[in-house]
Amino acid sequence: MAEKNNDKEQKYTKYEKARILGARALQLSMGAPFLIKLSKEELEKLKYNTLEIAKMEYDAGVLPMAVERPTPSDKQEQEESEEKNE
């Protein structure tokens, strides 16, 4: 089994990547501007598929989206702040 050494694929889980791509594809379908330059020929080749365009933007590393993951320390800090309020 080959190991993947691509940092980008290890940075996000498959679920996070799906969420990012879906959100960006929705933005594109609602008229958001492309973040990469695509020629008319490239767009016609992709058949103006917003998900494929979002994948190209993701692979280029230009998507301005971040993923916040909960950590045990955050959970503990939230619990402490709730105790102080009581």
C-alpha positions as a Python dict, from the first residue, in 0.01 Angstrom:
ca = {
    (1, 'M'): (0, 0, 0),
    (2, 'A'): (149, 332, -104),
    (3, 'E'): (168, 610, 151),
    (4, 'K'): (52, 957, 59),
    (5, 'N'): (313, 1222, 130),
    (6, 'N'): (103, 1513, 10),
    (7, 'D'): (69, 1758, 302),
    (8, 'K'): (-255, 1900, 161),
    (9, 'E'): (-430, 1564, 176),
    (10, 'Q'): (-311, 1503, 531),
    (11, 'K'): (-419, 1847, 646),
    (12, 'Y'): (-792, 1781, 608),
    (13, 'T'): (-1000, 1469, 658),
    (14, 'K'): (-1208, 1346, 366),
    (15, 'Y'): (-1517, 1484, 539),
    (16, 'E'): (-1363, 1829, 583),
    (17, 'K'): (-1247, 1831, 221),
    (18, 'A'): (-1597, 1735, 103),
    (19, 'R'): (-1748, 2016, 311),
    (20, 'I'): (-1498, 2272, 177),
    (21, 'L'): (-1548, 2167, -185),
    (22, 'G'): (-1927, 2162, -149),
    (23, 'A'): (-1935, 2506, 10),
    (24, 'R'): (-1710, 2651, -260),
    (25, 'A'): (-1909, 2486, -540),
    (26, 'L'): (-2225, 2642, -397),
    (27, 'Q'): (-2057, 2983, -387),
    (28, 'L'): (-1951, 2945, -750),
    (29, 'S'): (-2300, 2840, -855),
    (30, 'M'): (-2436, 3154, -689),
    (31, 'G'): (-2204, 3374, -895),
    (32, 'A'): (-1888, 3408, -688),
    (33, 'P'): (-1577, 3496, -892),
    (34, 'F'): (-1320, 3230, -976),
    (35, 'L'): (-1003, 3240, -764),
    (36, 'I'): (-793, 3093, -1046),
    (37, 'K'): (-762, 3199, -1406),
    (38, 'L'): (-947, 2970, -1644),
    (39, 'S'): (-967, 3015, -2018),
    (40, 'K'): (-1294, 2977, -2204),
    (41, 'E'): (-1163, 2648, -2349),
    (42, 'E'): (-1089, 2512, -2000),
    (43, 'L'): (-1435, 2610, -1878),
    (44, 'E'): (-1597, 2441, -2177),
    (45, 'K'): (-1385, 2130, -2118),
    (46, 'L'): (-1508, 2125, -1756),
    (47, 'K'): (-1862, 2195, -1884),
    (48, 'Y'): (-1880, 2480, -1631),
    (49, 'N'): (-1901, 2219, -1351),
    (50, 'T'): (-1867, 2418, -1028),
    (51, 'L'): (-1747, 2117, -828),
    (52, 'E'): (-1462, 2057, -1074),
    (53, 'I'): (-1369, 2425, -1059),
    (54, 'A'): (-1374, 2408, -677),
    (55, 'K'): (-1143, 2104, -692),
    (56, 'M'): (-901, 2296, -914),
    (57, 'E'): (-905, 2589, -669),
    (58, 'Y'): (-848, 2350, -377),
    (59, 'D'): (-554, 2184, -555),
    (60, 'A'): (-408, 2528, -631),
    (61, 'G'): (-431, 2614, -259),
    (62, 'V'): (-621, 2939, -308),
    (63, 'L'): (-940, 2868, -111),
    (64, 'P'): (-980, 3113, 179),
    (65, 'M'): (-1150, 2860, 407),
    (66, 'A'): (-1035, 2728, 742),
    (67, 'V'): (-1146, 2435, 956),
    (68, 'E'): (-1179, 2474, 1331),
    (69, 'R'): (-1145, 2152, 1523),
    (70, 'P'): (-1245, 2123, 1887),
    (71, 'T'): (-964, 2022, 2121),
    (72, 'P'): (-979, 1884, 2472),
    (73, 'S'): (-822, 2202, 2610),
    (74, 'D'): (-1097, 2414, 2448),
    (75, 'K'): (-1362, 2192, 2599),
    (76, 'Q'): (-1202, 2225, 2942),
    (77, 'E'): (-1174, 2603, 2910),
    (78, 'Q'): (-1541, 2628, 2815),
    (79, 'E'): (-1640, 2415, 3112),
    (80, 'E'): (-1431, 2632, 3345),
    (81, 'S'): (-1590, 2953, 3218),
    (82, 'E'): (-1938, 2807, 3271),
    (83, 'E'): (-1852, 2719, 3632),
    (84, 'K'): (-1738, 3075, 3701),
    (85, 'N'): (-2070, 3212, 3576),
    (86, 'E'): (-2272, 3002, 3819),
}
